[in-house]
């Protein structure tokens, strides 16, 4: 499943667009960090304050994980993650000196020492995450921030989730190194048809399928019959979120209902199976493909999202896969990664793996050739602390340094440590059909369940790395006071230890603790209907979705 961007924009007309054109938000209500609530610093955050040291002599590459870790702790090249929010890679500054974030939304209201957000953000209707990132790169405040303290001849490294050819042109003009595969290559690999073809070539098969076209019900039935797929089918078109471009068809009535979205397109027609979808991230390096931990997904929960089948979080725990399934899945991902490498792809990608629960077979699912929503908890695994966070393998591939690593050894160690962590995250969207201007919102930081069971704000915090057990949680606010909320708006992300789903006779449901956490966070939002919203100030602009 393609993970939805957190806080990214949408061109589709929404109540928020109507609200935006009717009024601009009142001045934001600052949430000050008290002196006794200074964000904690520990573990790798010391990398942010480590002294620079000379790089290894020319020709002397990095030979092991210890040297890689030291290289990043003393890194002297600025690395910026740019996006609507810092969610995907929050906490990486603990490991990498000179790593920081440039974001549209500032969840800490200026209190995070490694997050920069421009102070002047006039109204702009962003079409997507790419538009937000391009706006940030063009912003004079951002450009001044990124140039501050820059040594002559040093080119800042820039990473982001969403980018396009315009992004590449902007970075080239400004002298930034966009440390991502080319947009044209990523666009081609994003096709479900291309992913299937490359997987087949690499020996990483998908669910039994046929790649075809169909302009009528009879043509679909004929193609599926020739491939032995049966009459219960899953049909996918090449591009788009799986929830919007995946169709379940078992009758002519199903075909008639969906044919306008199917006719005239290349199709992947699959046998419908009972499956467990599992997400995994990996990095293609010059030494091979490093495979991260496997995570289950939270999808379609009405408490979290108004979208049926919409992604709304992830879980990482020891029982995601059996040892046999994990070994098969890891091999599939490595084969696909090596094949993508032959196409010129380097660095981070996410892939969905489908487990046939009836046959206990493992299949390749969709490819997401980018940093994904699962990255946030991938980077706090036991494997990350035994070696380095998964994203640092991507970063290493784009730094000006040679290295030789034993990828087989790293993958085996991460597989051995797979049962060492239990983390969960929930993406909390507005689910009710309202349009309100927010007056009060829960602050970003660490929360805990007190003796009465109430969720209480403990202190400001930089990220979720310091959570100890299931009684604690970290909440990352997206929309703050003065912003609008509407049906589908991203309110924030909650990260916690422990599981948030339970299994009931093959069906998943949210745990009692999960529902309590959701209700507790929602209760901290207070807004007024659009008609009652405060008179806008000329200098204020609506922050787009």
Residue, then its C-alpha position, 0 to 999 in steps of 0.5 A: x500500500x502506498x503510504x499517504x504523505x503526512x501533512x501534504x497538500x491536495x488539489x482536490x476541492x475540500x471544505x478546507x479550500x472553501x475555508x481558506x478562501x473565506x478567511x485566513x487564520x488568526x495569529x497562532x497561539x504559541x505553545x512555549x516550552x517551559x524552562x523546566x521542560x527543556x527537550x531531553x538530549x541523549x543517545x545519538x543526539x550528541x552527534x549534533x554537538x560533536x566536534x568535526x574531525x578530519x576525514x579519512x585520508x584519500x583512498x582510505x574507505x570505511x571498513x566496518x560499522x564502527x567506522x561508519x558510525x564515527x563518520x556520521x558522528x563527525x560529519x561536516x557536510x550539512x544534510x537537510x531533510x525537507x518536507x511538510x513535517x520532519x515525521x519520516x526521519x525525525x531522530x536521525x539528527x541523533x546519529x548524524x552531525x549537521x543533519x537537520x530539518x526544513x519543514x512547512x509545519x513547525x510542531x515545536x513552535x521554534x523549540x526544536x534546535x534542528x527544525x527550521x520553518x520559515x516565519x512567513x507563509x502566505x496562503x498557497x493551495x498546494x497540489x501535492x507534497x512535491x509542491x510543498x517541497x519546491x515552495x520551501x526550496x524557493x523560499x528566501x528564508x529557507x535559502x538563507x538558513x541553508x547557506x548560513x555557515x556554509x563553507x566555500x565549495x561545500x554543497x549541502x545534501x538534500x533529502x525528501x520524500x516527494x520530488x519531481x524534475x522541477x525539484x531537481x532543477x531548483x537544487x541544481x541551480x542553488x548548488x544543492x546535492x539532491x541525494x535521491x535517484x532521478x525523478x524520471x527513474x522513480x516515476x517509471x519504477x513506481x508503476x505496478x506493471x514495471x515492478x511486477x516485470x522486474x520482480x519476475x525477472x529477479x525471481x521475486x514473483x507476485x501473486x499469480x497474475x497476468x499483465x494485459x489490457x481489457x476493454x470489456x468484461x468478456x476480455x477480462x474473463x478471457x485473459x484471467x481464464x487463460x492464466x488460470x486465475x479463477x473468477x475472483x479477481x483483483x485488478x490494478x492500474x499502473x499508478x496511484x494509491x492502491x486503495x484508489x487504483x485496486x478493484x475487486x471484480x468477481x462479476x459483470x456488475x463489479x466490472x460495470x461499476x469500475x470500468x471507467x477507471x480500467x478501460x484503456x489502461x495497462x492492467x495487472x490482473x491477479x487471483x484474489x487471495x486471503x493475505x496479510x500485507x507486510x511493509x518492509x524498507x530496504x536500501x540498495x548500496x554498492x555492496x548489496x541490498x540491506x533489508x530492514x524490519x517487517x511491519x504490519x499496517x493499520x488500515x481503514x480504522x474509522x477511529x483514525x481515518x475517514x477513508x476505507x482501506x486508508x493507511x493509518x499506521x504501522x506495527x513492528x513486533x516479533x510475530x509479524x512473520x514466522x522465521x520461515x516467512x521472514x527468510x523468504x520475504x527477505x530473499x524476495x526483497x533482496x532480489x528485487x533490490x539487486x534488480x532495481x540496482x541494475x536499473x540504476x536505482x540507488x538508496x531507499x525504497x519500501x515494498x509491500x510483501x503479501x503473505x498468502x495465509x491459506x497457502x503460507x506462500x510469500x509474494x512481492x507486492x507494490x514498490x514504493x521507490x522512496x522514503x515511506x511512512x514506515x521509516x519513522x519506526x524503522x529507525x528505532x529498531x534493535x538493528x538500528x542501535x546494533x549498527x546504524x539506522x536504515x536510512x544511514x545506509x542510504x545517506x552513506x551511498x550519497x556521501x563522498x566516501x568509499x566503503x566496504x560492508x558485509x551486507x550478508x552479515x548485516x542482514x543476518x544480524x538484523x534478522x536475528x534481532x527481529x524480535x527485539x522491538x515492539x513499536x507502533x504508530x498511528x496517523x490521526x486524521x479528522x474523521x468528522x464532517x466539520x470545518x473548524x478553526x483550531x483554538x487549542x491543540x495538544x502540544x508535541x511531546x511525551x505523554x504518559x498514562x497516570x495512576x487514574x489511566x488518564x493520558x497526561x502531557x509529561x514534557x516537551x521532547x524532540x522525538x520518540x526515541x526515549x519512550x520506555x514502555x507502553x505507559x508512554x507515548x509521543x505525539x507529533x502535532x501537525x496542525x496547530x492553533x490558527x490552522x483549520x481542520x476538516x474531514x481527512x485533515x492530518x492532525x498528528x502522529x502518535x508513536x508508542x511502545x507495544x502493540x495497538x492491534x489485536x487479532x480476532x479470528x483472522x480479523x484485526x481490530x484496535x486494542x482498548x489502549x489504542x482507542x483510549x489514546x486516540x480519544x485522549x488526543x482528540x479531546x485536546x483539540x478545540x475549534x470554532x466553526x468557520x462562521x465563528x472564526x476570528x477575523x483574519x490578520x492580513x499577515x497570516x495565511x492558511x497553511x495548506x493540507 
